Amino acid sequence: MAFLAVITLGGLGLLFGFLLAVAGKKFAVKVDPRQEEVLKILPGSNCGACGFAGCSGMAEALIRGEVATISCPVVSEEIIYRIGEILGKKFEVKEKEIARVMCQGDECKLKYDYKGVEDCRAAHLLAGGHKACSYACLGLGSCKEVCPFDAIRWEKGKTPEILMDKCTACGKCVEVCPTKVISLIPKKAEVYVKCNSLDKGARVRKICKLGCIACGICVKVCEPGAIKIENNLAIIDYEKCTNCGICVEKCPTKSIVMVMKG
């Protein structure tokens, strides 16, 4: 009986194996060989910044012709051209961006002493956070935790710093920030407003000595007309800005900064 059982089980195993092999061939999904070529030269970080479920999702969408541009923020101009050659298409090369923390929150006064979970989102749930400025960086490092490229330098309680040579503008830090203090701006921009507050100047003066008070001096001295005041905050038009730095020199609160070289 034992021998018969072994024979029976063995026969069933062979039968099921044969059926699975036939089904595998019959129902196999054919993969366009170009998809594998594209996937090989994509970064493989699977950060999801392109809007797809990883690099394979984007490669599939490109093959199917569902996207007109390569939305991956990590790929270089050379890779974009190579993908275009593989697919026989010409893709537009977008201007490179970088994330910037629009705040000098270390100088902001506190509303209370926060002792909760070290997460910006958790702190924000408690009366909008512990900073007197409701637009300020809360300094608890949630952005660093979600950065897939180790592009954020952060010290506990301090405003984080974006590392220009590592940032890919994937936008993960922008999404996670509860006060929306991180923005994506053109990588070529050397001058930017390091403030996010929409409060009136009188209040800003009381709670942060490095905040924008919407005095308008920057607007007056900017020859290209690249700056305007909107909702109590200086806004730079990066298409017009020449990075001359005059606004940086004239800003009375030093809320407009210039990127340090080297």
Number of C-alpha atoms within 10 A of each C-alpha: 6 7 7 9 10 11 12 12 11 12 12 12 12 12 12 12 12 12 11 12 11 12 11 11 9 9 8 9 8 6 10 11 9 16 20 13 15 23 17 13 14 20 14 12 12 17 22 16 19 18 12 17 12 16 24 18 15 25 22 20 16 20 17 11 12 10 13 12 14 19 17 23 19 21 14 14 14 10 15 21 17 18 23 17 12 13 16 10 13 14 17 13 14 11 11 16 20 22 25 25 23 23 25 21 29 18 15 21 15 16 15 10 9 13 8 9 10 16 16 22 18 15 21 17 11 11 10 20 25 22 24 19 26 18 21 29 31 31 21 22 23 20 25 20 15 17 19 16 16 13 19 21 14 18 11 10 14 17 22 25 15 21 16 16 8 13 22 22 25 23 23 18 27 21 13 18 20 23 20 16 21 24 18 17 16 15 16 14 18 17 21 24 22 23 27 28 24 19 19 14 16 10 13 20 15 13 17 21 18 22 32 29 26 24 16 16 14 25 19 13 14 17 15 12 14 16 22 18 15 10 12 18 22 26 19 20 14 17 9 12 19 16 16 14 16 14 25 19 13 14 20 17 15 18 22 25 17 17 12 7 5 3
